[in-house]
Amino acid sequence: MNKFKLIEKNNLTNDVYELVFETEKKLEMKPWQFITFILENIWWRAYSILDIIDNKIVLIIKKRELENGWRWWSKYICERKIWDILNGVWPAGHFFLKENKLNKLFIWTGTGFVPLYNQILWNINNKIENKIKLIFWVREEKDLFYIEKLENIKKENPNFDFEIYLSKQETKEFKKWYVTDFLTKQNLEDYEEFYICWAPAMIDSTNELLEKNWKENIYFEKY
């Protein structure tokens, strides 16, 4: 058990928040794990860790209103005030990045970004000599976040690249199409491992396309 004090809160979009918590002691984690908050009258709720900096953890959480059904407890967390304290337990989870030099493709939508971003950071910070690419899908341009950070990572690391897909909008900068449009045999031939964090139905359809193109080493986290 540990106490997590909210020390910073930023709106990334209309309903997505970046939350920084200070912990009592430095946490150790593997490249993708989650923290579990123990919330009064709500029970246990787990959230992927974006990054750990000394004794601070960074989370990105989508706030859902009470009338939106399941996951409404995210409203409780996103509306905490600075210096509020939440109880939680240490990082856990088994959706680990494989520590090898195989070329990797990461696929996510929305806040499924968090664990994959953490894995990408680990790969880069440990100077793994491989090719990595990220495919990011959201509905509209207003739903995008962390693009500047991704651009900076790309500038500093020639082995990293990313593409953005919008499913409900066409803009001057972004095309209107789905992530699955990228998953052709030709586009996949450079990659040997695949990491997906998405809703269950989307993961199933993505997994089916990957397997159709004779791909193995597919790892995913459904949420």
N, C-alpha and C positions, 0 to 999 in steps of 0.2 A: 504494500500500500504506500502511496506517495501523495503529496499535495501539489496541485498545479495551480499557480497563480497567474491569472491573465494580465499580461503587461503591455500588450499591443493588439489592436484590432483594426483591420483595413478592409474596406469594401473593394473587391476586385471586379464585381459586376453588381447588378441590382440585387441579387440574392445569393452571391457567393462571397464568403468572408475568409480572409487570412487571419488566423489567430496565433499569437505567440504566447506560450506559457512558460513561466519560470518554475523549475523544479527544485526540490530540496537538495538534490545531488545530481551529478551528471549521469545520464542514462547511456547505456551501451545497447546498440541494436545491430542487427544484420541488415543487408540491403533489401529492404522492405519488411517492415513489421508495423504493428499498430499498437496504439495505446487504448486502454479500456477505462472509460469514466464510469464511476458508480454514482448515479444521479438519484437524488431523493425523490421517491414516489414514481420513478421511471424504470429503475433497475439498471443493468449494465449496458453500456453502449460503446462500441469500438470505432475508432477512426484511424485511418492510415496516417503515418508520420511523413510529412514532406521532407523535413530536415531536422537534424539535431546540431545545435551550436553550443558547446560547453554544457551548461545546465538549462538550456532553453530548447523547447521543441516548437516546431512550426507545423500548423495544420491548415488545411483548406477545407471548408465545410459549406455545403449548400443549405441555406435556410429554407425549410418548408413550413408553410403555414398550417395551422391546426386542421383546416378543412381539406387539406391535400392528402389525408390518409396517412399511410405508414411513413415512418421516419419523421414524424412531426416533432420528435424530441430534439431535432437539430435546431429548432427555433429556440428552445431553452438555452442551448449552448451559445448560439450566435448572439443572443441578446444579453449575455453576461456583461457586466460592467468591468472596466479596468480595476484591477486589484481584487476582483472576486476570486475565490478559491474553490476548485473542484477536487474531489478525491478520485484517485485512479490507481491502476496497477501497471506494472512494468510492461515494456514492449513484448509482444508475442506474435505468433503467426508463422506460417510455413511456405508462403509464396516467395521464396528466396530467388535472388538472381544467381544463376550458375556462374561460378568464378572460373571462367575459361576465356579463350581468345576467339571463340566463334562469333561471326557477325550476327548482330541482333536487330530485330525489328520490334518496336513497341507500338501498340495500338490502344488508344483510349478515347473515351468521350467524357465531357464534363469533369466532375471531380474524381473520376477514375484516373485522372492525370496524376494524382498524388503519389501512389506507390511506384508508378513507372518513372516519374521524375526522380524519385529517391534512388531507384536502381541506376538510372542514367548518370546521376551525380557520382555514385559510387564507382561506376565503370570508368568515368573520366578522371576522378580524383586519384584513382589507383593506376592511372596511365596504362590501362589494358590496350594492347595493340590489336584492335579490331574495328570493324565498321559498324556504327549504330545509327539507326534512323527511327524517328518518331512520327506517327500519323495521329493527328489531333482532329477530332470531329465534334462540332457543335451545331446547333440549329441556325443561329444567326450571328452576325459579326459582334453584336452587343454581348454575346455570351463568352467571348474570348477573354483570356487572361494569361498573364505570364509570358506574353509574346516577346516583350523586350528582353526578358531574361533568357529566353530560348535563343534569340538573335545573338546575344552576347556569348552564350555558350558556343554557338556555331562559329562565331568569329575567332574564338580562342582555341577551338578544337576542330581541325579539318576532317577528323574522322566522324564527326557528328553532323546530321542533317535532319530537317523536319519538314513536314507538309501539313497544311491546314485545309479542312473540308467543311463547307457549310451545306446543310441539307435543305434549308428552307429559304435561302437568300442567295442572290448573285450580286457581287459587288465588283468594282474595278480591280480590286486586289485578289479576291477569292472567287473560285468557281462554285457553282451549286451542284454538288454531287455527294455521294456517300463514300464512307471509308472503304466499303466492300468493292467499289469501283477500282480501287488501287490494287486489289488482291488478284492480279493476273499472274500467270506463270512467268512472264517476262520480268515483271517488277519484283518478283520474289526470288529470282534465281541467285541473287547476291547474298541472301540471308540464310542462316543455319539454325537460328533459335528465334522463337516468337513469344512475346509476352503481351497478354491482353487483360485489361481491366475494364469491365463493362457490365451492362445489365445482362441477366441470364440468356434471354432470347437472342440478343445481339452477339453474345459470345458463341452461342451454338451455331449461328449462321456463319460467323467469321471462321470458326473452327472447321466447319464443313468445307468452306472454300479453300482453306489452307491444306486440308487433307486431300482435297480433290486435285490439288497441284503437287501431290506427292511430297508434302512437307511433314517432317517429324519435329520433335523437340518443341512442342506447343505447350505453354504454361499459361494459366489464366486464374483470375480471381473474380468470381461472380458477386455482385452486390445489389 
